[in-house]
Amino acid sequence: MQEIKDKTIAVITGNCSINEEADAIRGICSAAKESGWNVFIFDALTSFLEKKDFHLETTIFSLLNFQSVAGVIITQNIMNEKALGESLINKCREHGLPVISLGYKSSLCHSYTYRNEDFIEHITDHVIEKHNCKTLNFVAGMKNNLFSEQRLKAFKRSLKKHNLPFDKKRLFYGEFWEGKTLMEMDKFFESGISVPDAFICSNDVMAMSVISKLNEHGYSVPDDVIVTGYDGIEFEHYSSPRLTTAKCNYTKLGALTFEGLLKLIAGKRVPKLQSIEPEIIFTQSCGCQSNVKHHQHNLALKAMSRIGGMRYITGLTHKLASFAACSNNVSSLSHAIAGKGFYNPNTWILLNQDYASPKSSLVYSHKNPYSDFVDCMTVSENYEHYYDYPPIRRSQYIPNLNKIISEGITNLVFINLSFGEENIGYLVSSYDDNDVSMYNMEVFSQNLSQGLSSIKYRAKLEYMTVCDVLTGIYNRRGFFAKITSRMEELSYNEKENKKKELVIFSIDMDELKFINDTYGHKEGDWAIKKLAEVIKSTGGPSAISARFGGDEFVTAFISSENSQSIISSFKEKFSISLNELNSKSGKPYSINASIGAKAASISSKTKIEKIIAKADEMMYSDKATKKRSHPRK
């Protein structure tokens, strides 16, 4: 990985398709491209931020191979979860890697931030002093969130400076998004509290949501009420009226952070804290400017793009659900979606080894998220000719990484695949600085996780219906389904298969009751499992072996060989294998079994049950002979 490490950094982020995170990643990747560096973006779809705990999505960070990068940037979305952010910084330091916190001041590492402390205060000062506002509502973000609390304190400082009271009834938390803000505005209007002179909002999204609700209730902004925002996001350009806000250029901050990290990698001195001031823009929503350019045409184009993307994702979600419902295994799903199921054609999907195998008892969780080797479900359609899908080491990320980077795909996004409490694997795609495309990839990964999970649990359910839980070989139902299927295949070509015979062995353990009564049922179960292993290994891959119940087993062969030769060979190998097992087991008892066999030519008139019954008769005859020869005292 040395060749990659010398020109690669990692970015640890969450929901990199939206707002500040998207802008910061865009700035990092643009600066990295100009400098000839690669960027590996580890993107947690941060539902944990709402749940207040660490969810499986964050396990994507454990995929980071510290030997593959020269430095790390951690964005504010992750750093805001203090314990998570600090643990990641400590891991970087353990590996001797320079690390920078972007958008969040940390005492543990270098930080590049915007000064958030004063600018809400300046905006509040402005509406009080310039526009003579006396009654103000404050729309905060999340409770106990660093940025939200900083902005609330700045608001309170301005009120105190102007001898205005702070009224708790005029504070509500919009949680930085439109849905919660709209609900809180509904509660505000239902409360009967008078409409204030101004709403001071902690970000632009909430400010635009406030304006929407005010308009709905017949209030005009800014004629009746002033509304201000914060952050200066791109969508503010499409707001009507345009927002008074503090513009934080996170694209610029991302580029500066990358440049600072390169200096640290080169061993140069860098100030521990670099703070950049936002630009305060006083415009229409506070009544300062009337003629401000709107970008309605651009908004229409962007809206069309987003609607088109969501339509595509909706169709893809339905396609994935349909494929998953019809797929019996991961392989069939991968063939169904390969080359036509992705929003981004440069996409790789890697699953924990044997993820969907119904026989696998491994469960990958938060503590153990990935297998050492991962299975390639699909690789980028542009690189399929390089690869034949064997497992790779997880530390390699994707197959032929060096070659792919050398051909121009230098920025990669890693997204975790998980569903419920189980980790499935991860998805990798080339970075697209179009936030709509990135958002759709994130949605695709979640839909894919659900589809993969449904395949696994259907396979497991099917396995449980046709296989014996104790031994792992077929049960009676599974045996008849498999042998009937084989027989039907042969009946289509009866002339060509007229020489084939069906050979069935009936096998019954001797003295299982004695083992259970003397040594306990746990030992009896162990003996049954070991006998099943001997039966399966003796029959080999061409045999259909089943446990019919208790200590009764059946094994069937379909072969053109001489049936007596098959019977003699099986019995000889079976006896040798049992003797080897007993000699090595160290148990105070021996595992023995009686056996009977019957063969019949295959035709459309072949009755499997009758052949089994004949084999049973011969097995019981063998058992009776043993009892006469070796009576238990």
Disulfide bonds with the S-S distance in Angstrom:
none
